Amino acid sequence: MDFTLRGPGDEPRQEERMMKRMIGLALLLSYLALLAGCNTVRGVGKDIETVGEKIEEAADRKGGK
C-alpha cells in the first residue's frame, strides 16, 4: 500500500475509490441487517405476547384467576 499524501489536485487512485465503495457497501448491508433484526425481534415479542394471552384465556375458562 502506498501511504503518500496527495495534494488538493491529485486524483484518488482506482484502488482507493474501490475500497471506499466496498466500505460503504459493507456499512449499508450492516445497517439493513440491523433493521431486519429489530423487526424480527419485535415480531417474536408479539408472538410470545399472543401465546401468553391465549394461555390466560384458557386458564380463565378452566377456573383459574
MOPAC internal coordinates of N, CA, C and O (Angstrom, degrees):
PM7 1SCF
backbone

  N    0.0000 0     0.00 0     0.00 0    0    0    0
  C    1.4511 1     0.00 0     0.00 0    1    0    0
  C    1.5231 1   109.52 1     0.00 0    2    1    0
  O    1.2310 1   121.61 1   -34.48 1    3    2    1
  N    1.2773 1   114.52 1   145.52 1    3    2    1
  C    1.4488 1   120.84 1   179.53 1    5    3    2
  C    1.5244 1   108.19 1  -103.42 1    6    5    3
  O    1.2310 1   120.45 1   -60.94 1    7    6    5
  N    1.3252 1   116.74 1   119.06 1    7    6    5
  C    1.4515 1   121.04 1  -177.20 1    9    7    6
  C    1.5244 1   112.38 1  -105.89 1   10    9    7
  O    1.2310 1   120.03 1  -151.67 1   11   10    9
  N    1.3117 1   117.55 1    28.33 1   11   10    9
  C    1.4567 1   120.17 1   179.71 1   13   11   10
  C    1.5246 1   109.49 1   -76.33 1   14   13   11
  O    1.2310 1   121.32 1   -32.22 1   15   14   13
  N    1.3156 1   115.09 1   147.78 1   15   14   13
  C    1.4597 1   120.14 1   179.12 1   17   15   14
  C    1.5193 1   109.09 1   -82.86 1   18   17   15
  O    1.2310 1   121.57 1   -39.60 1   19   18   17
  N    1.3212 1   114.59 1   140.40 1   19   18   17
  C    1.4637 1   119.90 1   179.13 1   21   19   18
  C    1.5177 1   108.75 1   -99.97 1   22   21   19
  O    1.2310 1   121.50 1   -26.94 1   23   22   21
  N    1.3008 1   114.73 1   153.06 1   23   22   21
  C    1.4532 1   120.58 1   175.97 1   25   23   22
  C    1.5186 1   110.28 1   -85.29 1   26   25   23
  O    1.2310 1   120.03 1    -4.21 1   27   26   25
  N    1.3246 1   117.55 1   175.79 1   27   26   25
  C    1.4712 1   121.04 1  -176.50 1   29   27   26
  C    1.5244 1   113.54 1   -61.44 1   30   29   27
  O    1.2310 1   119.01 1   150.94 1   31   30   29
  N    1.3098 1   119.49 1   -29.06 1   31   30   29
  C    1.4570 1   121.16 1  -177.31 1   33   31   30
  C    1.5223 1   114.06 1   -93.72 1   34   33   31
  O    1.2310 1   119.94 1   174.32 1   35   34   33
  N    1.3232 1   117.72 1    -5.68 1   35   34   33
  C    1.4641 1   120.67 1  -177.43 1   37   35   34
  C    1.5269 1   110.75 1   -74.45 1   38   37   35
  O    1.2310 1   121.00 1   -42.27 1   39   38   37
  N    1.3023 1   115.69 1   137.73 1   39   38   37
  C    1.4607 1   121.67 1   177.96 1   41   39   38
  C    1.5245 1   110.12 1   -82.80 1   42   41   39
  O    1.2310 1   119.78 1   -39.72 1   43   42   41
  N    1.3367 1   118.02 1   140.28 1   43   42   41
  C    1.4689 1   119.12 1   174.96 1   45   43   42
  C    1.5223 1   110.05 1   -66.78 1   46   45   43
  O    1.2310 1   120.84 1   -35.24 1   47   46   45
  N    1.2937 1   116.01 1   144.76 1   47   46   45
  C    1.4436 1   119.90 1  -178.80 1   49   47   46
  C    1.5228 1   109.79 1   -74.98 1   50   49   47
  O    1.2310 1   121.06 1   -21.06 1   51   50   49
  N    1.3050 1   115.58 1   158.94 1   51   50   49
  C    1.4641 1   121.73 1  -177.69 1   53   51   50
  C    1.5244 1   111.22 1   -58.65 1   54   53   51
  O    1.2310 1   120.10 1   141.23 1   55   54   53
  N    1.3320 1   117.40 1   -38.77 1   55   54   53
  C    1.4665 1   120.59 1   179.94 1   57   55   54
  C    1.5286 1   110.78 1   -63.10 1   58   57   55
  O    1.2310 1   120.78 1   140.71 1   59   58   57
  N    1.3271 1   116.11 1   -39.29 1   59   58   57
  C    1.4588 1   120.66 1  -179.23 1   61   59   58
  C    1.5361 1   110.32 1   -67.25 1   62   61   59
  O    1.2310 1   120.65 1   137.41 1   63   62   61
  N    1.3233 1   116.37 1   -42.59 1   63   62   61
  C    1.4707 1   119.86 1   177.73 1   65   63   62
  C    1.5180 1   110.99 1   -62.20 1   66   65   63
  O    1.2310 1   120.45 1   137.93 1   67   66   65
  N    1.3388 1   116.74 1   -42.07 1   67   66   65
  C    1.4549 1   120.84 1  -179.57 1   69   67   66
  C    1.5321 1   110.61 1   -64.87 1   70   69   67
  O    1.2310 1   120.22 1   139.69 1   71   70   69
  N    1.3260 1   117.18 1   -40.31 1   71   70   69
  C    1.4584 1   121.04 1   179.31 1   73   71   70
  C    1.5278 1   110.50 1   -63.75 1   74   73   71
  O    1.2310 1   120.09 1   138.21 1   75   74   73
  N    1.3183 1   117.43 1   -41.79 1   75   74   73
  C    1.4628 1   121.11 1   178.65 1   77   75   74
  C    1.5307 1   110.32 1   -63.66 1   78   77   75
  O    1.2310 1   120.18 1   140.20 1   79   78   77
  N    1.3208 1   117.26 1   -39.80 1   79   78   77
  C    1.4612 1   120.64 1   177.69 1   81   79   78
  C    1.5237 1   110.82 1   -64.78 1   82   81   79
  O    1.2310 1   120.43 1   138.97 1   83   82   81
  N    1.3333 1   116.78 1   -41.03 1   83   82   81
  C    1.4655 1   120.70 1  -179.61 1   85   83   82
  C    1.5290 1   110.89 1   -65.28 1   86   85   83
  O    1.2310 1   120.58 1   139.11 1   87   86   85
  N    1.3312 1   116.49 1   -40.89 1   87   86   85
  C    1.4613 1   120.47 1   178.14 1   89   87   86
  C    1.5227 1   109.89 1   -65.15 1   90   89   87
  O    1.2310 1   120.16 1   136.52 1   91   90   89
  N    1.3256 1   117.30 1   -43.48 1   91   90   89
  C    1.4596 1   121.09 1   177.83 1   93   91   90
  C    1.5167 1   112.01 1   -61.50 1   94   93   91
  O    1.2310 1   120.35 1   138.35 1   95   94   93
  N    1.3172 1   116.94 1   -41.65 1   95   94   93
  C    1.4639 1   120.94 1   178.22 1   97   95   94
  C    1.5205 1   110.87 1   -65.06 1   98   97   95
  O    1.2310 1   120.12 1   138.30 1   99   98   97
  N    1.3312 1   117.37 1   -41.70 1   99   98   97
  C    1.4648 1   121.26 1   178.67 1  101   99   98
  C    1.5269 1   110.66 1   -62.77 1  102  101   99
  O    1.2310 1   120.06 1   138.48 1  103  102  101
  N    1.3282 1   117.49 1   -41.52 1  103  102  101
  C    1.4670 1   120.91 1   178.04 1  105  103  102
  C    1.5308 1   111.40 1   -65.10 1  106  105  103
  O    1.2310 1   120.72 1   138.39 1  107  106  105
  N    1.3197 1   116.23 1   -41.61 1  107  106  105
  C    1.4572 1   120.30 1   179.03 1  109  107  106
  C    1.5289 1   111.04 1   -63.23 1  110  109  107
  O    1.2310 1   120.35 1   134.52 1  111  110  109
  N    1.3250 1   116.95 1   -45.48 1  111  110  109
  C    1.4627 1   120.43 1   179.18 1  113  111  110
  C    1.5254 1   111.65 1   -64.48 1  114  113  111
  O    1.2310 1   120.31 1   142.80 1  115  114  113
  N    1.3261 1   117.02 1   -37.20 1  115  114  113
  C    1.4677 1   120.53 1   177.04 1  117  115  114
  C    1.5260 1   110.54 1   -63.83 1  118  117  115
  O    1.2310 1   120.67 1   137.45 1  119  118  117
  N    1.3136 1   116.32 1   -42.55 1  119  118  117
  C    1.4636 1   121.03 1   179.29 1  121  119  118
  C    1.5285 1   110.86 1   -63.15 1  122  121  119
  O    1.2310 1   120.46 1   135.70 1  123  122  121
  N    1.3307 1   116.73 1   -44.30 1  123  122  121
  C    1.4629 1   120.16 1   179.27 1  125  123  122
  C    1.5200 1   111.58 1   -64.97 1  126  125  123
  O    1.2310 1   119.96 1   141.65 1  127  126  125
  N    1.3212 1   117.68 1   -38.35 1  127  126  125
  C    1.4564 1   121.04 1   177.55 1  129  127  126
  C    1.5283 1   110.31 1   -64.80 1  130  129  127
  O    1.2310 1   120.40 1   140.91 1  131  130  129
  N    1.3113 1   116.83 1   -39.09 1  131  130  129
  C    1.4633 1   120.73 1   177.73 1  133  131  130
  C    1.5260 1   110.94 1   -63.05 1  134  133  131
  O    1.2310 1   120.23 1   136.05 1  135  134  133
  N    1.3244 1   117.16 1   -43.95 1  135  134  133
  C    1.4593 1   120.79 1   178.29 1  137  135  134
  C    1.5249 1   111.23 1   -62.94 1  138  137  135
  O    1.2310 1   120.36 1   136.74 1  139  138  137
  N    1.3090 1   116.92 1   -43.26 1  139  138  137
  C    1.4673 1   120.60 1   179.01 1  141  139  138
  C    1.5179 1   110.44 1   -63.27 1  142  141  139
  O    1.2310 1   120.26 1   140.31 1  143  142  141
  N    1.3201 1   117.11 1   -39.69 1  143  142  141
  C    1.4644 1   121.16 1   179.12 1  145  143  142
  C    1.5198 1   111.89 1   -63.94 1  146  145  143
  O    1.2310 1   120.32 1   140.60 1  147  146  145
  N    1.3237 1   117.00 1   -39.40 1  147  146  145
  C    1.4632 1   120.48 1   179.19 1  149  147  146
  C    1.5229 1   110.21 1   -63.88 1  150  149  147
  O    1.2310 1   120.16 1   137.14 1  151  150  149
  N    1.3145 1   117.29 1   -42.86 1  151  150  149
  C    1.4561 1   119.93 1   178.98 1  153  151  150
  C    1.5211 1   111.12 1   -65.08 1  154  153  151
  O    1.2310 1   119.97 1   143.16 1  155  154  153
  N    1.3129 1   117.67 1   -36.84 1  155  154  153
  C    1.4571 1   121.03 1   179.50 1  157  155  154
  C    1.5181 1   110.28 1   -66.33 1  158  157  155
  O    1.2310 1   119.55 1   134.95 1  159  158  157
  N    1.3186 1   118.45 1   -45.05 1  159  158  157
  C    1.4597 1   122.17 1   179.85 1  161  159  158
  C    1.5247 1   109.93 1   -63.32 1  162  161  159
  O    1.2310 1   120.32 1   138.98 1  163  162  161
  N    1.3178 1   117.00 1   -41.02 1  163  162  161
  C    1.4611 1   120.62 1   178.58 1  165  163  162
  C    1.5339 1   109.85 1   -62.73 1  166  165  163
  O    1.2310 1   120.04 1   138.61 1  167  166  165
  N    1.3132 1   117.52 1   -41.39 1  167  166  165
  C    1.4593 1   121.46 1   179.32 1  169  167  166
  C    1.5159 1   112.10 1   -65.43 1  170  169  167
  O    1.2310 1   120.33 1   139.47 1  171  170  169
  N    1.3299 1   116.98 1   -40.53 1  171  170  169
  C    1.4659 1   120.49 1   177.85 1  173  171  170
  C    1.5231 1   109.73 1   -64.09 1  174  173  171
  O    1.2310 1   120.30 1   139.07 1  175  174  173
  N    1.3199 1   117.03 1   -40.93 1  175  174  173
  C    1.4691 1   120.74 1   178.06 1  177  175  174
  C    1.5192 1   111.32 1   -60.16 1  178  177  175
  O    1.2310 1   120.27 1   138.12 1  179  178  177
  N    1.3114 1   117.09 1   -41.88 1  179  178  177
  C    1.4732 1   120.23 1   178.87 1  181  179  178
  C    1.5272 1   110.75 1   -66.05 1  182  181  179
  O    1.2310 1   120.47 1   140.35 1  183  182  181
  N    1.3404 1   116.71 1   -39.65 1  183  182  181
  C    1.4618 1   120.38 1   178.56 1  185  183  182
  C    1.5259 1   110.82 1   -62.86 1  186  185  183
  O    1.2310 1   120.22 1   136.41 1  187  186  185
  N    1.3239 1   117.19 1   -43.59 1  187  186  185
  C    1.4686 1   120.95 1   179.61 1  189  187  186
  C    1.5255 1   110.13 1   -64.52 1  190  189  187
  O    1.2310 1   120.55 1   140.09 1  191  190  189
  N    1.3106 1   116.55 1   -39.91 1  191  190  189
  C    1.4620 1   120.50 1   178.45 1  193  191  190
  C    1.5300 1   110.66 1   -62.51 1  194  193  191
  O    1.2310 1   120.41 1   137.00 1  195  194  193
  N    1.3267 1   116.81 1   -43.00 1  195  194  193
  C    1.4631 1   121.15 1   179.25 1  197  195  194
  C    1.5255 1   110.88 1   -62.75 1  198  197  195
  O    1.2310 1   120.21 1   137.55 1  199  198  197
  N    1.3198 1   117.21 1   -42.45 1  199  198  197
  C    1.4719 1   120.68 1   178.46 1  201  199  198
  C    1.5204 1   109.91 1   -62.31 1  202  201  199
  O    1.2310 1   120.15 1   136.95 1  203  202  201
  N    1.3264 1   117.31 1   -43.05 1  203  202  201
  C    1.4641 1   120.97 1   178.15 1  205  203  202
  C    1.5221 1   111.82 1   -60.32 1  206  205  203
  O    1.2310 1   120.31 1   138.11 1  207  206  205
  N    1.3254 1   117.02 1   -41.89 1  207  206  205
  C    1.4661 1   120.49 1   178.82 1  209  207  206
  C    1.5283 1   110.93 1   -63.67 1  210  209  207
  O    1.2310 1   120.31 1   139.34 1  211  210  209
  N    1.3313 1   117.01 1   -40.66 1  211  210  209
  C    1.4676 1   120.57 1   179.29 1  213  211  210
  C    1.5244 1   110.79 1   -65.35 1  214  213  211
  O    1.2310 1   120.24 1   142.23 1  215  214  213
  N    1.3185 1   117.14 1   -37.77 1  215  214  213
  C    1.4703 1   120.25 1   177.60 1  217  215  214
  C    1.5308 1   110.13 1   -65.40 1  218  217  215
  O    1.2310 1   120.36 1   137.80 1  219  218  217
  N    1.3227 1   116.92 1   -42.20 1  219  218  217
  C    1.4712 1   120.47 1   177.52 1  221  219  218
  C    1.5247 1   111.24 1   -61.83 1  222  221  219
  O    1.2310 1   120.25 1   136.87 1  223  222  221
  N    1.3264 1   117.13 1   -43.13 1  223  222  221
  C    1.4659 1   120.94 1   179.37 1  225  223  222
  C    1.5263 1   110.45 1   -62.70 1  226  225  223
  O    1.2310 1   120.04 1   137.34 1  227  226  225
  N    1.3188 1   117.53 1   -42.66 1  227  226  225
  C    1.4604 1   121.05 1   178.62 1  229  227  226
  C    1.5111 1   110.99 1   -64.30 1  230  229  227
  O    1.2310 1   119.99 1   140.16 1  231  230  229
  N    1.3195 1   117.62 1   -39.84 1  231  230  229
  C    1.4716 1   121.53 1   178.64 1  233  231  230
  C    1.5125 1   110.28 1   -65.87 1  234  233  231
  O    1.2310 1   119.46 1   141.07 1  235  234  233
  N    1.3236 1   118.64 1   -38.93 1  235  234  233
  C    1.4656 1   121.81 1   178.63 1  237  235  234
  C    1.5304 1   110.47 1   -64.68 1  238  237  235
  O    1.2310 1   119.97 1   141.19 1  239  238  237
  N    1.3140 1   117.66 1   -38.81 1  239  238  237
  C    1.4554 1   120.96 1   179.31 1  241  239  238
  C    1.5275 1   111.76 1   -68.27 1  242  241  239
  O    1.2310 1   120.56 1   149.91 1  243  242  241
  N    1.3276 1   116.54 1   -30.09 1  243  242  241
  C    1.4706 1   121.13 1  -179.00 1  245  243  242
  C    1.5289 1   112.53 1   -87.34 1  246  245  243
  O    1.2310 1   119.59 1   179.79 1  247  246  245
  N    1.3136 1   118.39 1    -0.21 1  247  246  245
  C    1.4498 1   121.04 1   177.90 1  249  247  246
  C    1.5136 1   114.07 1   101.35 1  250  249  247
  O    1.2310 1   119.86 1  -161.88 1  251  250  249
  N    1.3108 1   117.87 1    18.12 1  251  250  249
  C    1.4649 1   120.80 1   176.06 1  253  251  250
  C    1.5089 1   109.73 1   -76.01 1  254  253  251
  O    1.2310 1   120.14 1    12.31 1  255  254  253
  N    1.3042 1   117.35 1  -167.69 1  255  254  253
  C    1.4701 1   122.33 1  -178.93 1  257  255  254
  C    1.5054 1   112.20 1   -58.04 1  258  257  255
  O    1.2310 1   120.10 1   180.00 1  259  258  257

